[in-house]
């Protein structure tokens, strides 16, 4: 039997293992749109931000160094890279205990934290890590569905009715299980017009499964999920720092 071809991620992993570098592409390339849609900083713009400002950084984990504190707790210094440069990120013991499992070399993740200039070059003090595959479920702020009449097999009315039933079955007042329920925006494109409709009541958890179902109805690439910092993230971090300082 003929062996199944490697996926792009498997191919890149083998290239790195054998050659020590990537040849066919870079692991960040396939996630470019998602990083731009959910990230609020990168390794260059972080230099322009202020001390303790919160941000979301999408990056590749290059290396992980484990450090023991004076109390014997384990923390981590992580070097990450994006297409603009490299950066060190710090996970103190509590965060490392909660998120250390995601620190796999060559994995692509979103790091949520606050910026620190106390050592000169900017670092990110990490409070949370989200694997990039889970970003649409945990970092989303808006779900946009684009219905382009020029690309539909049937009528836009039929498509709207199918979407209505699908979305109503998935509508929720809360995410649950760490998932984020977000507002819904519907964009209808005709030959000459663009009509935008926003639901005032319906909230949707944009899971990978749901996005796949929506694209079966309205066409591949019709879904756009954007996000960023969870609501109140900066305020929560400030309260933690105040509590630690007594």
C-alpha positions in Angstrom: 0.0 0.0 0.0 1.1 3.5 -0.8 1.9 5.6 2.3 -0.1 8.7 2.9 1.8 11.9 2.2 2.9 14.0 5.2 1.0 17.0 6.2 2.7 20.4 5.9 3.4 20.5 9.7 4.8 16.9 9.6 7.0 17.9 6.6 8.4 20.9 8.4 9.1 18.9 11.6 11.1 16.3 9.6 13.0 19.1 7.8 14.0 20.6 11.2 14.9 17.2 12.7 17.2 16.3 9.7 18.6 19.6 8.6 18.2 21.8 11.6 16.2 24.4 9.7 13.0 24.7 7.6 13.2 24.4 3.8 9.8 24.3 2.2 8.2 27.0 4.4 8.1 28.3 7.9 5.6 27.0 10.6 4.3 30.5 11.1 3.3 30.9 7.4 0.2 28.7 7.6 -1.0 30.7 10.7 -0.3 34.2 9.3 -4.0 35.2 9.0 -4.9 33.9 12.5 -1.9 35.6 14.1 -2.8 38.9 12.5 -6.5 38.4 13.5 -5.8 37.7 17.2 -2.4 39.2 18.0 -2.2 42.7 19.5 1.6 42.9 19.6 4.6 41.4 17.8 8.3 41.3 18.6 8.8 44.8 17.1 5.7 46.7 18.2 6.2 45.6 21.8 9.1 48.0 22.0 6.7 50.9 21.5 4.3 49.9 24.3 4.3 50.9 27.9 5.4 49.1 31.0 2.8 46.5 32.2 0.6 47.0 29.2 -1.3 43.8 28.3 -0.9 42.1 25.0 -1.4 39.0 22.9 1.6 37.7 20.9 1.4 34.9 18.4 4.8 33.2 18.0 6.8 30.0 17.5 8.5 28.5 20.6 12.2 28.3 19.9 13.6 27.2 23.2 12.5 26.7 26.8 14.8 27.1 29.8 13.6 25.8 33.2 14.7 27.7 36.3 14.2 26.9 40.0 13.3 29.7 42.3 14.8 30.2 45.7 11.7 28.3 47.1 12.4 25.4 44.8 9.5 26.2 42.5 9.9 25.7 38.7 9.5 28.6 36.3 10.5 29.1 32.6 12.3 31.5 30.4 11.0 31.0 26.8 12.5 32.3 23.6 9.9 32.8 20.9 10.0 34.2 17.4 7.7 35.7 14.9 8.3 37.0 11.4 9.7 40.3 12.9 12.2 38.9 15.4 12.8 37.1 18.7 11.7 37.8 22.2 12.1 36.3 25.7 8.9 35.5 27.6 8.8 34.7 31.4 6.5 32.2 33.1 6.5 32.5 36.8 5.7 29.3 38.9 1.9 29.6 38.9 1.7 30.2 35.2 4.3 27.5 34.4 2.3 25.0 36.4 -0.9 25.8 34.5 0.5 26.3 31.0 3.9 24.5 30.9 2.4 21.6 28.8 2.0 24.0 25.8 5.8 24.9 25.8 6.8 22.4 23.1 9.7 23.5 20.9 8.5 24.5 17.4 4.9 24.8 18.5 2.9 27.9 17.6 1.0 29.5 20.4 -0.5 32.7 21.6 1.1 34.2 24.7 -1.1 36.5 26.8 0.7 38.7 29.3 2.1 42.0 30.3 5.1 43.9 29.0 8.2 44.3 31.2 11.2 46.7 30.5 12.9 46.2 33.8 15.8 44.3 32.2 16.2 46.8 29.3 15.0 44.8 26.3 11.3 44.1 26.5 10.0 40.8 27.8 6.6 39.4 28.1 5.4 38.2 31.6 3.1 35.4 30.5 -0.2 34.9 32.3 -1.8 32.5 29.9 -0.9 30.4 26.8 -3.4 29.4 24.1 -2.4 26.9 21.4 -3.0 28.5 18.1 -5.4 25.8 17.1 -7.7 26.8 20.0 -7.6 30.6 19.4 -11.0 30.8 17.7 -12.6 29.1 20.7 -10.8 30.9 23.5 -9.7 34.4 22.2 -12.5 35.2 19.7 -14.3 38.6 20.0 -16.4 38.5 16.8 -17.6 36.0 14.3 -18.3 37.3 10.8 -20.0 35.2 8.0 -19.7 36.5 4.5 -22.4 35.4 2.0 -21.3 36.2 -1.5 -24.1 35.7 -3.9 -21.7 35.4 -6.8 -20.1 32.2 -5.3 -23.3 30.4 -4.2 -24.6 27.3 -5.9 -28.2 28.1 -4.8 -30.0 31.3 -3.8 -28.9 33.6 -1.0 -32.3 33.2 0.6 -31.8 29.4 0.8 -28.4 29.9 2.2 -29.7 32.3 4.8 -32.4 29.9 5.9 -29.9 27.1 6.3 -27.5 29.3 8.3 -30.4 30.5 10.5 -31.2 27.0 11.6 -27.6 26.1 12.1 -26.7 29.1 14.1 -29.9 29.0 16.3 -29.0 25.4 17.3 -25.5 26.7 18.3 -26.6 30.0 20.0 -25.6 30.3 23.6 -25.6 32.9 26.4 -22.2 31.8 27.6 -19.2 29.9 26.4 -18.5 27.2 29.0 -15.5 25.0 29.2 -13.1 27.9 28.5 -14.8 28.7 25.2 -15.8 32.3 24.3 -19.3 33.1 23.1 -19.1 36.1 20.7 -21.4 38.5 18.7 -22.4 37.5 15.2 -22.0 39.7 12.1 -23.5 38.7 8.8 -22.3 40.3 5.6 -24.2 39.8 2.3 -22.5 40.7 -0.9 -24.4 41.1 -4.1 -23.1 42.3 -7.5 -23.3 45.9 -6.4 -24.0 46.0 -2.7 -22.6 45.0 0.7 -25.2 44.6 3.4 -24.0 44.2 7.0 -26.3 42.7 9.7 -25.4 42.5 13.4 -27.3 40.3 15.8 -28.1 42.1 19.1 -29.0 38.8 20.9 -27.3 35.8 19.4 -23.9 34.8 20.6 -21.9 31.9 19.1 -18.9 29.8 20.2 -16.8 29.7 17.0 -15.5 26.1 17.4 -13.6 24.5 14.5 -16.5 22.1 14.0 -19.0 24.9 13.7 -16.8 26.9 11.3 -16.6 23.8 9.1 -20.4 23.4 9.1 -20.9 27.1 8.2 -18.5 26.8 5.3 -20.3 23.8 4.0 -23.4 25.9 3.7 -22.0 29.3 2.6 -18.7 28.3 1.0 -15.0 27.8 1.9 -13.4 30.9 3.4 -16.7 32.6 4.3 -16.0 32.7 8.0 -13.7 35.3 9.6 -13.1 35.2 13.3 -11.2 38.0 15.0 -10.1 38.4 18.6 -7.5 39.6 21.0 -7.3 40.2 24.8 -10.2 38.7 26.8 -12.3 41.4 28.5 -10.8 42.5 31.8 -7.5 40.7 31.2 -5.3 43.7 32.2 -7.4 44.5 35.2 -7.2 40.9 36.5 -3.4 41.0 36.2 -3.2 44.2 38.1 -5.2 42.8 40.9 -2.9 39.7 41.1 0.2 41.9 41.3 -1.4 44.1 44.0 -2.2 40.9 46.0 1.3 39.6 45.7 2.8 42.9 46.8 0.6 42.8 49.9 
